[in-house]
Amino acid sequence: MSNLPGFLQGLPVWLVFTVLALGAYARGNATYWVGRGARSGSEHTKWKRYAETPAIKAAERWVRRMGPPLVSIGFLTVGVQSAINFSAGLLRMPQRNFQPAVIIGALLWSTLYTTVGFAVIEAAFGHLSWWWALIALAVLAWTIGYSRWLSARGERQGREILGDEDHSSNT
């Protein structure tokens, strides 16, 4: 894996996976706590009245129920992960829900980055058999399919919770 960042080059795959998973876990938690801090800080300003509206209370209930799968799936996206983790903190997702989700997400991200990401790069530069790249791409395809299935299921359940069945035919 010569295309790894310098500090990870020459390390065994299991160690690269572990370092990446721990980094993703730390980043997910840091982003969550920035959101939680923003919410806490808003309670001492004029924004407090907005944080206590029925719409925000409904969003908090929805996040408690539907948020954990979205946090996990968010790790498989580019550019959305931070927004999801920040929102989880801002909407006060309980730690008992957030921690398992962020652990699963960090493991998914590390798996994806360690296998597919580096395997495709290595194969492109001729350092690894294309066979391994195809396996890595199959894992990626399965992950995308599974995440889309989870997302669709979450949307259906969210509509049921919020009583928004009228829009179910539009999806």
C-alpha positions as CSV (number, residue, x, y, z in Angstrom):
1,M,0.0,0.0,0.0
2,S,2.5,2.6,-1.2
3,N,-0.2,5.2,-1.9
4,L,-1.0,5.6,1.8
5,P,-0.3,8.8,3.6
6,G,3.3,8.9,4.7
7,F,2.7,8.1,8.3
8,L,0.8,5.0,7.4
9,Q,3.2,3.6,4.8
10,G,4.8,0.3,5.7
11,L,2.3,-0.5,8.5
12,P,0.3,-3.8,8.5
13,V,-3.2,-3.5,7.1
14,W,-4.8,-4.3,10.5
15,L,-3.0,-1.3,12.0
16,V,-3.9,1.0,9.1
17,F,-7.5,0.0,9.6
18,T,-7.3,0.6,13.3
19,V,-5.7,4.0,12.9
20,L,-8.3,5.1,10.3
21,A,-11.2,3.8,12.4
22,L,-10.0,5.6,15.6
23,G,-9.5,8.8,13.6
24,A,-13.0,8.6,12.1
25,Y,-14.4,7.9,15.5
26,A,-12.6,10.9,17.1
27,R,-13.7,13.2,14.3
28,G,-17.3,12.0,14.4
29,N,-17.4,12.7,18.2
30,A,-15.6,16.0,17.9
31,T,-18.2,17.2,15.3
32,Y,-21.1,15.9,17.5
33,W,-19.8,17.8,20.5
34,V,-19.3,21.0,18.5
35,G,-23.1,20.7,17.6
36,R,-23.9,19.9,21.2
37,G,-21.9,23.0,22.4
38,A,-23.7,25.2,19.8
39,R,-27.1,24.0,21.2
40,S,-26.0,24.6,24.7
41,G,-24.7,28.0,23.9
42,S,-27.9,29.0,22.1
43,E,-29.8,28.4,25.3
44,H,-28.2,31.5,26.8
45,T,-29.1,33.8,23.9
46,K,-32.1,35.1,22.0
47,W,-32.0,31.9,19.9
48,K,-33.3,29.9,22.9
49,R,-36.9,30.6,21.8
50,Y,-36.2,29.0,18.4
51,A,-34.7,25.9,20.0
52,E,-37.8,25.2,22.0
53,T,-40.4,25.4,19.2
54,P,-42.6,22.4,18.5
55,A,-40.8,21.8,15.2
56,I,-37.5,21.5,16.9
57,K,-39.0,19.2,19.5
58,A,-40.4,17.0,16.8
59,A,-37.0,17.0,15.0
60,E,-35.4,15.9,18.3
61,R,-37.8,13.0,18.7
62,W,-37.2,12.0,15.0
63,V,-33.4,12.2,15.5
64,R,-33.6,10.0,18.6
65,R,-35.5,7.3,16.6
66,M,-34.1,7.6,13.1
67,G,-30.8,9.4,13.6
68,P,-28.5,6.4,14.5
69,P,-28.7,4.7,11.1
70,L,-28.2,8.1,9.4
71,V,-25.1,8.7,11.5
72,S,-23.6,5.4,10.4
73,I,-24.5,5.8,6.8
74,G,-23.2,9.3,6.9
75,F,-19.7,7.9,7.1
76,L,-20.1,6.5,3.6
77,T,-20.8,9.9,2.1
78,V,-18.5,12.7,1.0
79,G,-19.3,16.1,2.4
80,V,-22.4,15.1,4.4
81,Q,-20.9,13.2,7.4
82,S,-19.9,16.4,9.3
83,A,-23.3,17.9,8.8
84,I,-25.0,14.8,10.1
85,N,-22.8,14.5,13.2
86,F,-23.1,18.2,13.9
87,S,-26.9,18.0,13.6
88,A,-27.0,14.9,15.9
89,G,-25.3,17.0,18.5
90,L,-27.4,20.1,17.8
91,L,-30.6,18.1,18.1
92,R,-29.3,16.4,21.3
93,M,-29.2,12.8,20.1
94,P,-28.6,10.8,23.3
95,Q,-25.1,9.3,23.7
96,R,-26.6,5.8,24.1
97,N,-27.9,6.2,20.5
98,F,-25.0,8.2,19.0
99,Q,-22.0,6.1,20.3
100,P,-23.0,2.8,18.7
101,A,-23.9,4.6,15.5
102,V,-20.6,6.5,15.3
103,I,-18.6,3.3,16.1
104,I,-20.4,1.4,13.3
105,G,-19.9,4.4,10.9
106,A,-16.2,4.7,11.8
107,L,-15.7,0.9,11.1
108,L,-17.6,1.2,7.8
109,W,-15.5,4.2,6.8
110,S,-12.2,2.5,7.7
111,T,-13.2,-0.6,5.9
112,L,-14.1,1.3,2.8
113,Y,-11.0,3.5,2.9
114,T,-8.6,0.6,3.7
115,T,-10.0,-1.8,1.1
116,V,-11.7,-0.1,-1.8
117,G,-9.9,3.2,-1.7
118,F,-6.4,1.9,-1.6
119,A,-7.1,-1.3,-3.6
120,V,-8.4,0.8,-6.6
121,I,-5.4,3.1,-6.3
122,E,-2.9,0.2,-6.1
123,A,-4.6,-1.6,-9.0
124,A,-4.6,1.6,-11.1
125,F,-0.8,1.9,-10.6
126,G,-0.2,-1.8,-11.2
127,H,0.9,-2.7,-7.7
128,L,-2.1,-5.0,-7.0
129,S,-3.9,-7.6,-9.0
130,W,-7.2,-6.3,-10.6
131,W,-8.9,-9.3,-8.9
132,W,-8.6,-7.5,-5.5
133,A,-9.9,-4.3,-7.0
134,L,-13.0,-6.1,-8.3
135,I,-13.6,-7.6,-4.8
136,A,-13.2,-4.2,-3.3
137,L,-15.6,-2.7,-5.8
138,A,-18.1,-5.5,-5.1
139,V,-17.9,-4.6,-1.4
140,L,-18.5,-0.9,-2.3
141,A,-21.5,-1.8,-4.4
142,W,-23.0,-3.9,-1.6
143,T,-22.4,-1.1,0.9
144,I,-24.1,1.5,-1.3
145,G,-27.0,-0.8,-2.0
146,Y,-27.4,-1.6,1.7
147,S,-27.2,2.0,2.7
148,R,-29.8,3.0,0.1
149,W,-32.1,0.3,1.5
150,L,-31.6,1.5,5.1
151,S,-32.2,5.1,4.0
152,A,-35.4,4.2,2.2
153,R,-36.6,2.3,5.2
154,G,-35.7,5.2,7.5
155,E,-37.6,7.6,5.3
156,R,-40.7,5.4,5.5
157,Q,-40.5,5.1,9.2
158,G,-39.9,8.8,9.6
159,R,-43.0,9.6,7.6
160,E,-45.0,7.3,9.8
161,I,-43.6,8.9,13.0
162,L,-44.3,12.4,11.7
163,G,-47.7,11.5,10.3
164,D,-46.7,12.5,6.7
165,E,-48.2,9.7,4.8
166,D,-49.7,12.1,2.2
167,H,-46.2,12.6,0.6
168,S,-45.3,8.9,0.5
169,S,-46.5,8.6,-3.1
170,N,-44.1,11.4,-4.2
171,T,-41.0,9.4,-3.4
